[in-house]
Amino acid sequence: MFRYTTLTILLVSQVASGFTLQLPVPSRAPGFRFPLTWPLQSMAEKVLEAPKWPAEWPYSEQDFSRMDESSDAIFYDTPRLCYHIDDAAVSALTKFYEEALEEGDDVLDICSSWVSHYPKEFKGGNVVGLGMNDYELSENPQLSSYVVKDLNEDPVFPFEDASFDKVTCVVSIDYLNKPLEVVKEIGRVLRPGGKCILSMSNRCFPTKAFQIWLQTNDLEHIFIAGSFFHYSGMFDPPSCKDISPNPGMTDPLFIVQAARKAD
């Protein structure tokens, strides 16, 4: 069974050559994040450079269980018109999108809400939001249209194959209890060469994040998110870009992304 200790060993061996990576013990309080020191920040982009993936899907159902297994429709019923990362991280993400998104791109924003953090001047084609709260989605000015859907109940997207050039997901991959199925759906709706962009920080609603996320730290999160692309079989090798604006002072921000394999 692929457990916390195995993940730690893999990361130590592949990103910490000649450097001992002291990871927090897994018994720490759920949702707590130890801050990364500057050497760890500089290591984030190395996590997916030469990953040693286990031969088979390494996770158990328990890894994606959550403290609160009640319907997500209840949790997300009340609109939250707020940012889930700090202002500096928001600005860093928007700046990243300035180059990642091209004019005319058809974009799907999953786990979407009242803001997608795209540049104000971005002129997309068909820009669709898929999220949980109707009011939040209706307040998002960058969406052409939106769909309310609980991907934890049914991970199948209501879109045709090869419908989008980009798929984005902002600090929400840790809430999806069927992440492999969701990533396969992302691959299905992306056009060949299209890219999925996952942004991740160290904040979460701990009762709704899946268990293995709460038991691991930022570097391990990068490995976990990258593994979803790998085991889907639909993407080129994933990569990580650390766009944390002020390491150690403001919210960290990591981009894990991969391109849809060409047919």
C-alpha positions as CSV (number, residue, x, y, z in Angstrom):
1,M,0.0,0.0,0.0
2,F,1.3,3.4,-1.0
3,R,1.2,5.3,2.3
4,Y,2.6,8.6,3.7
5,T,6.1,7.1,4.4
6,T,6.4,5.8,0.8
7,L,5.5,9.3,-0.6
8,T,8.0,10.9,1.8
9,I,10.8,8.5,0.6
10,L,10.0,9.1,-3.0
11,L,10.2,12.9,-2.6
12,V,13.4,12.8,-0.5
13,S,15.1,10.6,-3.2
14,Q,14.1,12.6,-6.2
15,V,14.1,16.2,-5.2
16,A,16.5,16.4,-2.2
17,S,19.7,15.0,-3.6
18,G,22.3,15.7,-1.0
19,F,19.7,17.5,1.2
20,T,17.6,16.0,4.0
21,L,14.0,17.0,3.7
22,Q,12.4,17.0,7.1
23,L,8.7,16.5,6.6
24,P,6.2,17.0,9.4
25,V,4.8,13.9,11.0
26,P,1.4,12.8,9.6
27,S,-0.3,13.0,13.1
28,R,-0.4,16.8,13.0
29,A,-3.8,18.6,13.2
30,P,-5.9,18.2,10.0
31,G,-5.6,21.2,7.7
32,F,-2.5,22.6,9.4
33,R,0.4,23.6,7.1
34,F,4.0,23.9,8.2
35,P,5.5,26.9,6.3
36,L,8.1,26.0,3.7
37,T,11.6,27.4,4.3
38,W,13.4,28.9,1.3
39,P,15.3,25.7,0.4
40,L,11.9,23.8,0.1
41,Q,10.4,26.6,-1.9
42,S,13.2,26.3,-4.4
43,M,12.6,22.5,-4.6
44,A,8.9,22.7,-5.5
45,E,9.5,22.7,-9.3
46,K,11.8,19.7,-9.0
47,V,9.1,17.4,-7.7
48,L,7.8,16.5,-11.1
49,E,11.0,16.6,-13.1
50,A,11.8,12.9,-12.8
51,P,9.0,11.4,-10.6
52,K,9.2,7.7,-9.7
53,W,5.5,6.7,-10.1
54,P,4.4,3.4,-8.6
55,A,3.5,0.9,-11.3
56,E,-0.2,1.0,-10.4
57,W,-2.7,3.5,-8.9
58,P,-1.3,3.8,-5.4
59,Y,-4.2,5.2,-3.4
60,S,-7.0,3.6,-1.5
61,E,-10.7,4.7,-1.1
62,Q,-9.8,5.9,2.4
63,D,-7.3,8.3,1.0
64,F,-10.1,10.3,-0.6
65,S,-12.5,10.1,2.3
66,R,-13.4,13.3,4.2
67,M,-14.2,14.3,7.7
68,D,-17.6,15.6,6.5
69,E,-19.2,13.2,4.1
70,S,-22.6,15.0,4.1
71,S,-23.8,16.3,0.8
72,D,-21.6,19.0,-0.6
73,A,-24.8,20.7,-1.8
74,I,-25.4,21.6,1.9
75,F,-21.9,22.9,2.4
76,Y,-21.9,25.1,-0.7
77,D,-25.5,26.2,-0.4
78,T,-24.5,29.6,1.1
79,P,-22.7,31.9,-1.4
80,R,-19.1,32.8,-0.5
81,L,-18.2,35.9,-2.4
82,C,-14.6,36.0,-1.1
83,Y,-11.1,35.0,-2.2
84,H,-9.8,31.6,-0.9
85,I,-6.2,32.7,-1.3
86,D,-4.7,36.1,-0.2
87,D,-4.4,39.1,-2.5
88,A,-0.8,38.5,-3.4
89,A,-1.5,35.0,-4.5
90,V,-4.5,36.1,-6.5
91,S,-2.3,38.7,-8.3
92,A,0.3,36.1,-9.0
93,L,-2.3,33.7,-10.5
94,T,-3.8,36.4,-12.7
95,K,-0.3,37.3,-13.9
96,F,0.4,33.6,-14.7
97,Y,-2.9,33.4,-16.7
98,E,-1.8,36.4,-18.8
99,E,0.6,34.1,-20.6
100,A,-1.2,30.8,-20.2
101,L,-4.5,31.9,-21.7
102,E,-4.6,32.9,-25.4
103,E,-7.1,35.2,-27.1
104,G,-10.0,33.1,-28.4
105,D,-9.3,30.1,-26.1
106,D,-12.4,28.1,-25.2
107,V,-11.9,27.6,-21.4
108,L,-13.6,25.4,-18.8
109,D,-13.2,26.6,-15.2
110,I,-14.1,23.7,-12.9
111,C,-14.9,24.1,-9.2
112,S,-15.7,27.7,-10.4
113,S,-17.3,30.5,-8.4
114,W,-17.9,34.2,-8.6
115,V,-14.3,34.9,-9.9
116,S,-12.0,32.9,-12.1
117,H,-8.9,35.1,-11.6
118,Y,-8.4,35.5,-15.4
119,P,-7.0,38.8,-16.6
120,K,-9.6,41.5,-17.1
121,E,-8.4,42.0,-20.7
122,F,-8.7,38.3,-21.5
123,K,-10.9,37.8,-24.6
124,G,-11.8,34.1,-24.5
125,G,-14.1,32.2,-26.9
126,N,-16.5,30.0,-25.0
127,V,-15.7,30.4,-21.3
128,V,-17.7,28.0,-19.1
129,G,-17.9,27.7,-15.4
130,L,-18.7,24.4,-13.7
131,G,-19.4,24.8,-10.0
132,M,-21.6,24.2,-7.0
133,N,-23.4,27.5,-6.3
134,D,-25.7,29.1,-8.8
135,Y,-25.5,32.6,-7.3
136,E,-21.7,32.6,-7.2
137,L,-21.5,31.5,-10.8
138,S,-24.1,34.1,-11.9
139,E,-21.9,36.8,-10.5
140,N,-18.8,35.8,-12.5
141,P,-18.4,38.3,-15.3
142,Q,-15.8,36.3,-17.2
143,L,-18.1,33.3,-17.9
144,S,-20.1,32.9,-21.1
145,S,-22.2,30.4,-19.4
146,Y,-22.2,28.1,-16.4
147,V,-23.4,24.7,-15.1
148,V,-24.2,23.8,-11.5
149,K,-23.0,20.3,-10.9
150,D,-21.6,18.3,-8.0
151,L,-18.6,16.4,-9.3
152,N,-18.4,14.4,-6.1
153,E,-21.8,12.9,-6.9
154,D,-21.2,12.5,-10.6
155,P,-17.8,13.2,-12.1
156,V,-19.0,13.1,-15.7
157,F,-18.8,16.6,-17.4
158,P,-21.9,17.7,-19.4
159,F,-19.8,18.6,-22.4
160,E,-18.8,17.1,-25.8
161,D,-15.4,15.6,-26.4
162,A,-12.6,18.0,-27.4
163,S,-14.6,21.1,-26.5
164,F,-12.0,23.2,-24.8
165,D,-8.5,24.5,-25.2
166,K,-7.8,25.0,-21.5
167,V,-9.3,23.7,-18.3
168,T,-8.5,25.6,-15.0
169,C,-9.1,24.6,-11.4
170,V,-8.2,27.1,-8.7
171,V,-7.2,25.7,-5.2
172,S,-9.9,23.0,-5.4
173,I,-8.4,19.7,-6.5
174,D,-8.2,18.6,-2.9
175,Y,-12.0,18.7,-2.6
176,L,-12.7,16.2,-5.4
177,N,-13.2,12.7,-3.9
178,K,-13.0,11.1,-7.4
179,P,-9.9,12.9,-8.7
180,L,-8.8,10.3,-11.3
181,E,-12.3,10.2,-12.8
182,V,-12.4,14.0,-12.9
183,V,-8.9,14.3,-14.5
184,K,-10.0,11.7,-17.2
185,E,-13.0,13.9,-17.9
186,I,-10.7,16.9,-18.2
187,G,-8.7,14.9,-20.8
188,R,-11.9,13.9,-22.6
189,V,-13.1,17.5,-23.1
190,L,-9.7,19.0,-23.9
191,R,-8.6,19.2,-27.5
192,P,-5.3,17.5,-28.4
193,G,-2.5,19.7,-27.0
194,G,-4.9,21.6,-24.8
195,K,-3.7,22.2,-21.2
196,C,-5.1,21.6,-17.8
197,I,-3.9,24.1,-15.2
198,L,-4.3,23.3,-11.5
199,S,-3.4,26.0,-9.0
200,M,-2.7,25.0,-5.4
201,S,-2.0,26.7,-2.1
202,N,-1.9,25.7,1.5
203,R,-5.4,26.7,2.5
204,C,-8.4,24.5,2.6
205,F,-11.7,23.7,4.3
206,P,-10.3,20.7,6.3
207,T,-13.6,19.0,6.8
208,K,-14.1,18.8,3.0
209,A,-10.6,18.1,1.8
210,F,-9.7,14.5,1.2
211,Q,-7.7,12.7,3.8
212,I,-4.4,12.2,2.1
213,W,-4.2,15.9,1.4
214,L,-4.5,16.7,5.1
215,Q,-1.8,14.2,5.9
216,T,0.8,15.6,3.5
217,N,2.5,18.9,2.8
218,D,2.9,21.2,-0.1
219,L,5.7,19.3,-1.9
220,E,3.7,16.1,-1.5
221,H,0.6,17.9,-2.8
222,I,2.5,18.6,-6.0
223,F,3.4,15.0,-6.4
224,I,-0.2,13.8,-5.7
225,A,-1.7,16.3,-8.2
226,G,0.8,15.3,-10.8
227,S,0.1,11.6,-10.3
228,F,-3.6,12.2,-11.3
229,F,-2.4,13.3,-14.7
230,H,0.0,10.4,-15.0
231,Y,-2.5,7.6,-14.0
232,S,-5.2,9.0,-16.3
233,G,-3.1,8.0,-19.3
234,M,-4.4,11.0,-21.2
235,F,-1.7,13.6,-20.6
236,D,1.9,14.4,-21.4
237,P,4.2,14.4,-18.3
238,P,3.0,17.0,-15.8
239,S,5.2,19.9,-14.6
240,C,5.2,22.3,-11.7
241,K,5.8,26.0,-11.6
242,D,6.2,27.8,-8.3
243,I,4.6,31.3,-8.6
244,S,4.6,32.0,-4.9
245,P,4.8,35.8,-4.7
246,N,6.5,36.3,-1.4
247,P,7.8,33.0,0.0
248,G,7.3,32.6,3.7
249,M,5.3,35.9,4.0
250,T,2.2,35.4,1.9
251,D,0.3,32.4,0.6
252,P,2.3,30.0,-1.5
253,L,1.0,29.2,-5.0
254,F,2.0,26.3,-7.2
255,I,0.8,25.5,-10.7
256,V,0.6,21.8,-11.7
257,Q,-0.2,21.5,-15.3
258,A,-0.1,19.0,-18.2
259,A,-1.1,19.0,-21.9
260,R,-3.5,16.6,-23.4
261,K,-1.8,14.0,-25.5
262,A,-2.0,14.4,-29.2
263,D,-4.2,11.9,-30.9
